[in-house]
């Protein structure tokens, strides 16, 4: 219950925070604050208001953005896992996001080497096919 409520609030706030009118409103707040400086004599309290406000907003937004990012990453990972599961890809890649950074790096390097080896094999096959085509043209002439 609380988790669903938080998710709804986090989604709504993250959506609103990314909209141009929200950015414009924030800019307006800064301009109003700056213009009020002479009225308050650029006092310590005047500066404390903007510093406190921006600190609180930043602190809360970090958690909301991280929550949204975590859910998006989990959803994308689940979709990729499902694509791997139903395709001819190796099911051993499902869940590698839970490995350590060095373990993931080791797998990535192996995949790169395999891709390069495959590219060389495809290129060699293409050269062989082109050579066969060329030699068959010579024999026909």
Rosetta silent file (secondary structure, phi, psi, omega in degrees, C-alpha in Angstrom):
SEQUENCE: XXXXXXXXXXXXXXXXXXXXXXXXXXXXXXXXXXXXXXXXXXXXXXXXXXXXXXXXXXXXXXXXXXXXXXXXXXXXXXXXXXXXXXXXXXXXXXXXXXXXXXXXXXXXXXXXXXXXXXXXXXXXXXXXXXXXXXXXXXXXX
SCORE:     score description
SCORE:     0.000 S_00000001
   1 L     0.000  -51.896  179.343    0.000    0.000    0.000 S_00000001
   2 H   -66.848  -39.358 -179.612    2.702    2.481    1.009 S_00000001
   3 H   -62.580  -43.087  178.455    4.957    1.260   -1.794 S_00000001
   4 H   -65.227  -40.601  178.705    2.256    1.851   -4.428 S_00000001
   5 H   -62.701  -46.870  179.255    1.511    5.292   -2.985 S_00000001
   6 H   -61.619  -42.074  179.696    5.209    6.208   -3.005 S_00000001
   7 H   -61.373  -43.284  178.566    5.593    4.910   -6.560 S_00000001
   8 H   -62.697  -45.346  179.465    2.651    7.005   -7.730 S_00000001
   9 H   -64.867  -45.525 -179.486    4.006   10.120   -6.017 S_00000001
  10 H   -60.486  -43.808  178.178    7.554    9.487   -7.254 S_00000001
  11 H   -62.622  -44.573 -178.444    6.337    9.033  -10.835 S_00000001
  12 H   -64.147  -46.247 -179.364    4.205   12.169  -10.697 S_00000001
  13 H   -65.969  -43.097  178.887    6.968   14.317   -9.196 S_00000001
  14 H   -62.642  -39.883  178.263    9.606   12.958  -11.593 S_00000001
  15 H   -64.770  -47.625 -179.688    7.278   13.630  -14.525 S_00000001
  16 H   -65.164  -38.393 -177.920    6.497   17.167  -13.360 S_00000001
  17 H   -63.877  -26.845 -177.593   10.156   17.910  -12.541 S_00000001
  18 L   -90.995    5.176 -176.721   11.165   17.147  -16.116 S_00000001
  19 L   -91.885  146.472  179.020    8.667   19.498  -17.738 S_00000001
  20 H   -56.379  -40.257  178.740    9.613   22.899  -19.207 S_00000001
  21 H   -61.437  -31.910  177.775    7.050   24.826  -17.105 S_00000001
  22 H   -66.203  -43.092  177.196    8.673   23.443  -13.946 S_00000001
  23 H   -61.925  -43.326  178.789   12.053   24.690  -15.103 S_00000001
  24 H   -62.289  -40.900  178.581   10.520   28.088  -15.921 S_00000001
  25 H   -63.000  -42.083  178.031    8.911   28.232  -12.472 S_00000001
  26 H   -62.877  -41.532  176.965   12.254   27.463  -10.815 S_00000001
  27 H   -62.519  -41.303  178.483   13.913   30.205  -12.846 S_00000001
  28 H   -62.235  -41.926  177.873   11.147   32.610  -11.811 S_00000001
  29 H   -59.982  -43.309  179.818   11.684   31.742   -8.140 S_00000001
  30 H   -64.089  -43.633  179.888   15.396   32.504   -8.512 S_00000001
  31 H   -63.293  -45.375  178.843   14.691   35.824  -10.263 S_00000001
  32 H   -61.955  -43.453  178.150   12.156   36.856   -7.583 S_00000001
  33 H   -60.702  -46.833 -179.093   14.598   35.857   -4.869 S_00000001
  34 H   -63.230  -40.401 -179.465   17.435   37.816   -6.514 S_00000001
  35 H   -69.940  -24.192  178.795   15.238   40.882   -7.014 S_00000001
  36 L   -81.166   -7.592 -179.488   14.182   40.756   -3.366 S_00000001
  37 L   -53.367  -51.333  179.851   17.814   40.984   -2.281 S_00000001
  38 L   -62.337  -32.876 -179.979   17.888   44.798   -2.031 S_00000001
  39 L   -64.241  -39.278 -179.064   14.600   44.790   -0.096 S_00000001
  40 L   -96.704    8.885  176.873   16.091   42.488    2.543 S_00000001
  41 L    65.786   29.104 -179.635   19.522   44.117    2.376 S_00000001
  42 L    47.905   41.812 -174.833   21.133   40.962    1.038 S_00000001
  43 L   -71.815  169.009  176.633   21.009   39.674    4.604 S_00000001
  44 H   -62.935  -37.622  178.884   22.177   36.324    5.859 S_00000001
  45 H   -64.020  -40.847  178.550   18.543   35.286    6.283 S_00000001
  46 H   -59.044  -44.093  178.938   17.831   36.218    2.652 S_00000001
  47 H   -70.431  -36.886 -179.388   20.679   33.965    1.523 S_00000001
  48 H   -63.734  -33.671  179.974   19.682   31.228    3.962 S_00000001
  49 H   -60.434  -50.632 -177.800   16.186   31.040    2.447 S_00000001
  50 H   -70.972  -38.392  179.355   17.437   30.106   -1.035 S_00000001
  51 H   -63.609  -44.202  179.734   20.214   27.873    0.282 S_00000001
  52 H   -66.357  -45.955 -179.987   17.842   25.930    2.519 S_00000001
  53 H   -58.980  -48.870 -178.317   15.161   25.670   -0.154 S_00000001
  54 H   -68.297  -34.398  178.084   17.500   24.407   -2.846 S_00000001
  55 H   -65.282  -44.618 -179.859   19.184   21.979   -0.459 S_00000001
  56 H   -64.307  -46.722 -179.675   15.871   20.434    0.588 S_00000001
  57 H   -61.618  -45.279  179.679   14.605   20.157   -2.986 S_00000001
  58 H   -61.573  -44.962 -179.467   17.901   18.640   -4.166 S_00000001
  59 H   -59.007  -47.457 -178.823   17.973   16.168   -1.274 S_00000001
  60 H   -69.827  -39.214 -178.859   14.431   14.944   -1.962 S_00000001
  61 H   -65.364  -33.033  178.303   14.859   14.866   -5.748 S_00000001
  62 H   -58.096  -44.676 -179.065   17.919   12.626   -5.478 S_00000001
  63 H   -70.866  -39.506  178.975   15.813    9.922   -3.840 S_00000001
  64 H   -66.117  -43.603  179.814   12.885   10.337   -6.212 S_00000001
  65 H   -66.090  -40.467  179.131   15.106   10.237   -9.288 S_00000001
  66 H   -64.626  -40.499  177.740   17.018    7.224   -7.953 S_00000001
  67 H   -61.454  -46.849  179.039   13.754    5.399   -7.263 S_00000001
  68 H   -62.409  -43.503  179.187   12.490    6.115  -10.766 S_00000001
  69 H   -63.546  -41.659  178.991   15.831    5.088  -12.278 S_00000001
  70 H   -61.734  -44.656 -179.881   15.900    1.838  -10.294 S_00000001
  71 H   -67.048  -41.358  177.653   12.420    0.869  -11.458 S_00000001
  72 H   -61.970  -44.566  179.737   13.183    1.805  -15.071 S_00000001
  73 H   -62.688  -42.937  179.869   16.413   -0.213  -15.006 S_00000001
  74 H   -64.423  -40.351  179.513   14.668   -3.223  -13.490 S_00000001
  75 H   -66.020  -43.947  178.601   11.884   -3.043  -16.094 S_00000001
  76 H   -63.170  -43.382 -179.878   14.365   -2.756  -18.976 S_00000001
  77 H   -62.751  -40.401  178.884   16.458   -5.606  -17.567 S_00000001
  78 H   -63.964  -41.022  178.320   13.363   -7.789  -17.240 S_00000001
  79 H   -64.889  -42.614  177.873   12.395   -7.065  -20.839 S_00000001
  80 H   -63.579  -42.015  178.429   15.919   -7.891  -22.048 S_00000001
  81 H   -60.452  -40.179  179.650   15.916  -11.097  -20.005 S_00000001
  82 H   -66.416  -40.069  177.020   12.627  -12.114  -21.603 S_00000001
  83 H   -62.744  -41.177  177.208   14.007  -11.409  -25.089 S_00000001
  84 H   -63.501  -44.538 -176.362   17.047  -13.534  -24.294 S_00000001
  85 H   -61.057  -38.604 -175.589   14.863  -16.299  -22.868 S_00000001
  86 H   -92.449   -3.164 -179.312   12.650  -16.582  -25.966 S_00000001
  87 L  -104.568 -172.699  178.239   15.450  -16.185  -28.513 S_00000001
  88 L   -86.847    6.384  179.781   18.418  -18.290  -29.502 S_00000001
  89 L   -68.456  166.844 -179.152   20.672  -16.165  -27.267 S_00000001
  90 L   -77.149  120.876  178.311   22.474  -17.726  -24.326 S_00000001
  91 H   -65.390  -13.796  179.784   20.243  -17.894  -21.264 S_00000001
  92 H   -65.614  -16.434  179.335   23.367  -17.692  -19.129 S_00000001
  93 H   -79.488  -15.210  179.491   23.304  -13.912  -19.613 S_00000001
  94 L   -66.393  126.094  177.007   20.040  -13.609  -17.673 S_00000001
  95 L    89.442    5.411 -177.942   20.764  -12.092  -14.276 S_00000001
  96 H   -68.288  -12.401  178.101   24.332  -10.937  -14.919 S_00000001
  97 H   -66.857  -11.847  179.108   23.363   -7.498  -13.572 S_00000001
  98 H   -91.869   -3.696  179.251   23.735   -9.066  -10.109 S_00000001
  99 L   -79.214  169.346  176.317   27.417   -9.911  -10.661 S_00000001
 100 L   -73.218  165.129 -179.388   30.300   -7.739   -9.530 S_00000001
 101 H   -60.352  -40.790 -179.308   31.670   -5.078  -11.840 S_00000001
 102 H   -68.909  -34.614  177.682   34.805   -7.116  -12.577 S_00000001
 103 H   -67.838  -40.668  177.449   32.732  -10.225  -13.378 S_00000001
 104 H   -65.568  -39.715  178.957   30.538   -8.259  -15.774 S_00000001
 105 H   -62.824  -40.208  178.392   33.653   -6.740  -17.359 S_00000001
 106 H   -62.582  -42.832  178.452   35.116  -10.233  -17.876 S_00000001
 107 H   -65.667  -42.209  179.817   31.918  -11.375  -19.624 S_00000001
 108 H   -60.867  -42.768  178.655   31.864   -8.210  -21.759 S_00000001
 109 H   -62.661  -41.851  178.051   35.449   -8.820  -22.887 S_00000001
 110 H   -63.062  -40.767  178.823   34.620  -12.426  -23.818 S_00000001
 111 H   -64.764  -40.735  177.882   31.592  -11.229  -25.809 S_00000001
 112 H   -62.586  -43.657  178.758   33.719   -8.656  -27.640 S_00000001
 113 H   -62.569  -41.782  178.822   36.304  -11.299  -28.531 S_00000001
 114 H   -64.372  -39.910  179.532   33.561  -13.633  -29.762 S_00000001
 115 H   -65.536  -41.832  178.350   32.032  -10.843  -31.855 S_00000001
 116 H   -65.202  -40.960  178.354   35.417  -10.014  -33.416 S_00000001
 117 H   -62.587  -42.954  178.290   36.060  -13.704  -34.115 S_00000001
 118 H   -63.223  -42.338  178.591   32.614  -13.962  -35.734 S_00000001
 119 H   -61.134  -41.392  179.011   33.283  -10.828  -37.828 S_00000001
 120 H   -64.769  -40.554  179.316   36.573  -12.326  -39.063 S_00000001
 121 H   -64.823  -41.875  178.679   34.804  -15.582  -39.951 S_00000001
 122 H   -64.631  -43.626  179.268   32.078  -13.725  -41.859 S_00000001
 123 H   -63.728  -42.514  179.138   34.679  -11.645  -43.693 S_00000001
 124 H   -63.680  -40.606  177.949   36.714  -14.752  -44.571 S_00000001
 125 H   -64.212  -38.297  178.945   33.575  -16.483  -45.850 S_00000001
 126 H   -66.356  -40.908  178.533   32.742  -13.431  -47.967 S_00000001
 127 H   -65.074  -42.897  179.424   36.245  -13.374  -49.446 S_00000001
 128 H   -62.597  -43.035  179.951   36.059  -17.096  -50.174 S_00000001
 129 H   -65.216  -41.254  178.961   32.663  -16.706  -51.829 S_00000001
 130 H   -65.113  -39.314  179.157   33.902  -13.770  -53.918 S_00000001
 131 H   -65.264  -39.834  178.504   36.989  -15.776  -54.954 S_00000001
 132 H   -65.224  -41.347  178.740   34.784  -18.714  -55.999 S_00000001
 133 H   -62.844  -43.525 -179.166   32.548  -16.415  -57.998 S_00000001
 134 H   -64.979  -42.787 -178.805   35.572  -14.822  -59.675 S_00000001
 135 H   -70.056  -33.379  178.943   37.141  -18.206  -60.526 S_00000001
 136 H   -69.331  -30.582  176.442   33.854  -19.547  -61.915 S_00000001
 137 H   -68.861  -37.311  179.331   33.664  -16.509  -64.230 S_00000001
 138 H   -66.148  -42.775 -179.438   37.220  -17.242  -65.448 S_00000001
 139 H   -66.312  -33.860 -179.157   36.322  -20.885  -66.168 S_00000001
 140 H   -71.752  -27.987 -177.620   33.167  -19.830  -68.026 S_00000001
 141 L   -83.393    0.000    0.000   35.131  -17.459  -70.277 S_00000001
